[in-house]
Amino acid sequence: MEVIKDSRLNKPITARFLLTFTLPTILSFVIMGIFGIVDGVFAARGISQEALGAINFVMPFFTFTMAVGAMLSMGGCALVAKKKGGNLKQEARENFTLITLVAFATSVMLSVISWFIRVPLLRMLGTDVGVFDLALEYLQPLILMMPFVMVGLVLVQFLIAEGRPVLGMFASSSGAVVSTTLNAVFIFVLDLGVMGLALATGIGYAMPAVLGVIYFSFNRKGTIYFVRPKWDIKALGRSSLNGISEMITMMATTVTMTVMNNILVRIVGWEGVAAAGIVLAAQGIFASLFFGYSAGIAPVVSYNFGKRRYHENEVEHAHRGNLKKLYKKSLLIVAVLSVFALIGTVAFADLLVRIYVSPSDPFMGHLHEMAVRGLRIASLGFLLMGFNMFATAWFTAFNDGLVSGFMSLMRTMVFMLATLVTLPRIWDLDGVWIALPSAEVLAIFVTIFFLVKMGKKYHYREQKAE
């Protein structure tokens, strides 16, 4: 067994360390959140509002693609970081390589299947007949680029597990810059329409995949890099179970977005879908703060959890103390981020929506009004969203996929669908926006229950070492 003499994850747990370690990942997710609105902005400003509605009908499919990648990236990262903490260096490398290869093979298979069912797929997503052709034109390039999207997600997360969050941020940022640049060229120079939007998005997501492959292939000085993999069904199963909460979150998002789109079409037509796309994309920029912190801190949690299983008692207790510090300081950081996200969204709602549409536009002014009101109502959920998201990532980091999966299922599927189905019947369009924070209110009770219940098992709420 090779011993890891040093690790960028093996640092004293201070607020300064947590912020400096997770800041690149937070910035990376924020940049990706901004990247996520690029297509919508270019669609609205460079093509038409019909194009904006079309791409929002396709978004649930894109979220589904990312769900599988998130399962393997977060779950695999938790497993590999834990093995790093347990000094299982070679085994960590073999598992990492196997997970990456499985992600690629899975994405190719899904890409082939999706291509042959692309027309019925759009119908299943509730695509309005008025924008169906535009949606199909946007969907087809994304299907072909699916392997790059999934592998990129996996490798960026493993850069964080390797203790290289700055490189992860660079990989994500480069993709965002490339995508934005290509969008301008494809739309305003080559006049490729929504197909150009999809091509730019796909190429942008390919950048982290390409950079990640280069880094893990040629950098042999780190702990993790590509080696000859060993088939390990147990490791794959554990990774999938670990990351099930992330997959459930995104899968449920696919379902709830589809339900929401159908409700909005019934209430106000496809313009409501366009407004929801603006609301969710703008909200996603601030929600990226929570995604980024949770993803950034997870390898540190997994590493410390792994350390306590392979050391003598006095060292074991020291790492239990680390987990307790991680827990308390993380709750404080999430609370600060929550207040910042709420204030930022309410204050800049009008400005964020203006990026898409102008209130003075005679054809899109109503869309602006809908989106601003929806964003301000939905932003109330930020006060609790961060804690709910942190908790699921927290248990994923402990390799407890059952708890994190159940929490995600309740929050993103059960509670969200329950509020979406009931509240619009009372408040029509406002009910759709109110459903978003209402689901977070219901979910916080589940979050509190498991954080308290599992505290002693994972040693982050002990009053003193045993």
WOGI-V642033 format. One record per residue. N is the residue number from 1. RES is the residue in three letters. SS is DSSP state (@ for helix, = for strand, . for the rest). PSI is psi in whole degrees, -180 to 180 (999 if undefined). Layout:
N,RES,SS,PSI
N,RES,SS,PSI
This chain:
1,MET,.,123
2,GLU,.,142
3,VAL,.,132
4,ILE,.,109
5,LYS,.,-28
6,ASP,.,150
7,SER,.,142
8,ARG,.,-13
9,LEU,.,-15
10,ASN,.,73
11,LYS,.,156
12,PRO,.,139
13,ILE,.,97
14,THR,.,161
15,ALA,@,-37
16,ARG,@,-44
17,PHE,@,-46
18,LEU,@,-42
19,LEU,@,-44
20,THR,@,-34
21,PHE,@,-40
22,THR,@,-18
23,LEU,@,-45
24,PRO,@,-37
25,THR,@,-40
26,ILE,@,-48
27,LEU,@,-38
28,SER,@,-46
29,PHE,@,-36
30,VAL,@,-43
31,ILE,@,-42
32,MET,@,-33
33,GLY,@,-42
34,ILE,@,-41
35,PHE,@,-35
36,GLY,@,-21
37,ILE,@,-8
38,VAL,@,-48
39,ASP,@,-43
40,GLY,@,-41
41,VAL,@,-48
42,PHE,@,-34
43,ALA,@,-47
44,ALA,@,-43
45,ARG,@,-33
46,GLY,@,-17
47,ILE,@,-84
48,SER,.,166
49,GLN,@,-23
50,GLU,@,-38
51,ALA,@,-38
52,LEU,@,-44
53,GLY,@,-38
54,ALA,@,-46
55,ILE,@,-26
56,ASN,@,-24
57,PHE,@,-27
58,VAL,@,-21
59,MET,@,-39
60,PRO,@,-37
61,PHE,@,-44
62,PHE,@,-38
63,THR,@,-38
64,PHE,@,-43
65,THR,@,-45
66,MET,@,-25
67,ALA,@,-45
68,VAL,@,-42
69,GLY,@,-39
70,ALA,@,-38
71,MET,@,-49
72,LEU,@,-36
73,SER,@,-51
74,MET,@,-45
75,GLY,@,-44
76,GLY,@,-38
77,CYS,@,-42
78,ALA,@,-42
79,LEU,@,-48
80,VAL,@,-42
81,ALA,@,-37
82,LYS,@,-40
83,LYS,@,-33
84,LYS,@,-44
85,GLY,@,-28
86,GLY,.,12
87,ASN,.,19
88,LEU,.,71
89,LYS,@,-53
90,GLN,@,-39
91,GLU,@,-37
92,ALA,@,-42
93,ARG,@,-44
94,GLU,@,-42
95,ASN,@,-41
96,PHE,@,-47
97,THR,@,-43
98,LEU,@,-43
99,ILE,@,-41
100,THR,@,-44
101,LEU,@,-40
102,VAL,@,-39
103,ALA,@,-43
104,PHE,@,-48
105,ALA,@,-41
106,THR,@,-42
107,SER,@,-38
108,VAL,@,-44
109,MET,@,-45
110,LEU,@,-36
111,SER,@,-44
112,VAL,@,-46
113,ILE,@,-46
114,SER,@,-34
115,TRP,@,-41
116,PHE,@,-16
117,ILE,.,21
118,ARG,@,-36
119,VAL,@,-53
120,PRO,@,-27
121,LEU,@,-46
122,LEU,@,-38
123,ARG,@,-40
124,MET,@,-32
125,LEU,.,0
126,GLY,.,24
127,THR,.,127
128,ASP,.,139
129,VAL,@,-28
130,GLY,@,-21
131,VAL,@,15
132,PHE,@,-47
133,ASP,@,-40
134,LEU,@,-41
135,ALA,@,-40
136,LEU,@,-41
137,GLU,@,-34
138,TYR,@,-36
139,LEU,@,-41
140,GLN,@,-47
141,PRO,@,-35
142,LEU,@,-38
143,ILE,@,-44
144,LEU,@,-27
145,MET,.,3
146,MET,@,-43
147,PRO,@,-38
148,PHE,@,-40
149,VAL,@,-48
150,MET,@,-46
151,VAL,@,-37
152,GLY,@,-44
153,LEU,@,-44
154,VAL,@,-48
155,LEU,@,-34
156,VAL,@,-41
157,GLN,@,-35
158,PHE,@,-25
159,LEU,@,-36
160,ILE,@,-43
161,ALA,@,-28
162,GLU,.,-4
163,GLY,.,23
164,ARG,.,57
165,PRO,@,-28
166,VAL,@,-40
167,LEU,@,-38
168,GLY,@,-41
169,MET,@,-42
170,PHE,@,-42
171,ALA,@,-46
172,SER,@,-42
173,SER,@,-40
174,SER,@,-38
175,GLY,@,-41
176,ALA,@,-42
177,VAL,@,-45
178,VAL,@,-44
179,SER,@,-46
180,THR,@,-44
181,THR,@,-46
182,LEU,@,-34
183,ASN,@,-46
184,ALA,@,-43
185,VAL,@,-48
186,PHE,@,-33
187,ILE,@,-52
188,PHE,@,-21
189,VAL,@,-52
190,LEU,.,-12
191,ASP,.,50
192,LEU,.,-5
193,GLY,@,-149
194,VAL,@,-25
195,MET,@,-37
196,GLY,@,-38
197,LEU,@,-47
198,ALA,@,-41
199,LEU,@,-43
200,ALA,@,-41
201,THR,@,-47
202,GLY,@,-44
203,ILE,@,-38
204,GLY,@,-42
205,TYR,@,-21
206,ALA,@,-26
207,MET,@,-50
208,PRO,@,-35
209,ALA,@,-47
210,VAL,@,-47
211,LEU,@,-38
212,GLY,@,-42
213,VAL,@,-43
214,ILE,@,-46
215,TYR,@,-51
216,PHE,@,-13
217,SER,@,-37
218,PHE,@,-19
219,ASN,.,107
220,ARG,.,10
221,LYS,.,-18
222,GLY,.,-174
223,THR,.,-39
224,ILE,.,130
225,TYR,.,169
226,PHE,.,133
227,VAL,.,178
228,ARG,.,120
229,PRO,.,156
230,LYS,.,136
231,TRP,.,119
232,ASP,.,90
233,ILE,@,-31
234,LYS,@,-42
235,ALA,@,-40
236,LEU,@,-42
237,GLY,@,-42
238,ARG,@,-42
239,SER,@,-44
240,SER,@,-42
241,LEU,@,-40
242,ASN,@,-43
243,GLY,.,10
244,ILE,@,-32
245,SER,@,-41
246,GLU,@,-39
247,MET,@,-43
248,ILE,@,-43
249,THR,@,-48
250,MET,@,-36
251,MET,@,-43
252,ALA,@,-35
253,THR,@,-39
254,THR,@,-46
255,VAL,@,-48
256,THR,@,-35
257,MET,@,-39
258,THR,@,-45
259,VAL,@,-45
260,MET,@,-44
261,ASN,@,-43
262,ASN,@,-38
263,ILE,@,-45
264,LEU,@,-38
265,VAL,@,-40
266,ARG,@,-36
267,ILE,@,-51
268,VAL,@,2
269,GLY,.,-172
270,TRP,@,-18
271,GLU,@,-34
272,GLY,@,-37
273,VAL,@,-41
274,ALA,@,-42
275,ALA,@,-42
276,ALA,@,-37
277,GLY,@,-41
278,ILE,@,-45
279,VAL,@,-49
280,LEU,@,-37
281,ALA,@,-45
282,ALA,@,-41
283,GLN,@,-35
284,GLY,@,-28
285,ILE,@,-46
286,PHE,@,-33
287,ALA,@,-23
288,SER,@,-24
289,LEU,@,-44
290,PHE,@,-43
291,PHE,@,-47
292,GLY,@,-46
293,TYR,@,-44
294,SER,@,-44
295,ALA,@,-36
296,GLY,@,-36
297,ILE,@,-22
298,ALA,@,-46
299,PRO,@,-32
300,VAL,@,-41
301,VAL,@,-48
302,SER,@,-41
303,TYR,@,-48
304,ASN,@,-34
305,PHE,@,-40
306,GLY,@,-36
307,LYS,@,-39
308,ARG,.,-14
309,ARG,.,-8
310,TYR,.,22
311,HIS,.,168
312,GLU,.,169
313,ASN,@,-44
314,GLU,@,-34
315,VAL,@,-36
316,GLU,@,-45
317,HIS,@,-34
318,ALA,@,-39
319,HIS,@,-27
320,ARG,@,-40
321,GLY,@,-38
322,ASN,@,-42
323,LEU,@,-39
324,LYS,@,-42
325,LYS,@,-42
326,LEU,@,-43
327,TYR,@,-52
328,LYS,@,-45
329,LYS,@,-34
330,SER,@,-41
331,LEU,@,-39
332,LEU,@,-44
333,ILE,@,-43
334,VAL,@,-38
335,ALA,@,-44
336,VAL,@,-44
337,LEU,@,-36
338,SER,@,-46
339,VAL,@,-42
340,PHE,@,-43
341,ALA,@,-42
342,LEU,@,-50
343,ILE,@,-43
344,GLY,@,-42
345,THR,@,-46
346,VAL,@,-43
347,ALA,@,-36
348,PHE,@,15
349,ALA,@,-48
350,ASP,@,-43
351,LEU,@,-42
352,LEU,@,-42
353,VAL,@,-32
354,ARG,@,-24
355,ILE,.,-35
356,TYR,.,-55
357,VAL,.,150
358,SER,.,139
359,PRO,.,-19
360,SER,.,-7
361,ASP,.,122
362,PRO,.,-24
363,PHE,.,-21
364,MET,.,5
365,GLY,@,-40
366,HIS,@,-37
367,LEU,@,-40
368,HIS,@,-46
369,GLU,@,-44
370,MET,@,-45
371,ALA,@,-41
372,VAL,@,-47
373,ARG,@,-44
374,GLY,@,-41
375,LEU,@,-41
376,ARG,@,-38
377,ILE,@,-46
378,ALA,@,-29
379,SER,@,-18
380,LEU,@,-25
381,GLY,@,-15
382,PHE,@,-26
383,LEU,@,-25
384,LEU,@,-22
385,MET,@,-44
386,GLY,@,-42
387,PHE,@,-41
388,ASN,@,-42
389,MET,@,-41
390,PHE,@,-41
391,ALA,@,-42
392,THR,@,-41
393,ALA,@,-33
394,TRP,@,-46
395,PHE,@,-29
396,THR,@,-41
397,ALA,@,-28
398,PHE,.,6
399,ASN,.,30
400,ASP,.,77
401,GLY,@,-27
402,LEU,@,-46
403,VAL,@,-49
404,SER,@,-36
405,GLY,@,-42
406,PHE,@,-43
407,MET,@,-44
408,SER,@,-41
409,LEU,@,-45
410,MET,@,-43
411,ARG,@,-50
412,THR,@,-15
413,MET,@,-64
414,VAL,@,-56
415,PHE,@,-40
416,MET,@,-44
417,LEU,@,-39
418,ALA,@,-44
419,THR,@,-36
420,LEU,@,-37
421,VAL,@,-34
422,THR,@,-46
423,LEU,@,-37
424,PRO,@,-22
425,ARG,@,-23
426,ILE,@,-47
427,TRP,@,15
428,ASP,@,-125
429,LEU,@,-41
430,ASP,@,-32
431,GLY,@,-32
432,VAL,@,-45
433,TRP,@,-39
434,ILE,@,-28
435,ALA,@,-33
436,LEU,@,-55
437,PRO,@,-28
438,SER,@,-39
439,ALA,@,-36
440,GLU,@,-37
441,VAL,@,-45
442,LEU,@,-37
443,ALA,@,-28
444,ILE,@,-29
445,PHE,@,-37
446,VAL,@,-41
447,THR,@,-49
448,ILE,@,-42
449,PHE,@,-50
450,PHE,@,-35
451,LEU,@,-38
452,VAL,@,-47
453,LYS,@,-40
454,MET,.,1
455,GLY,.,-44
456,LYS,.,-37
457,LYS,.,-41
458,TYR,.,8
459,HIS,.,31
460,TYR,.,0
461,ARG,.,16
462,GLU,.,143
463,GLN,.,-30
464,LYS,.,158
465,ALA,.,141
466,GLU,.,999
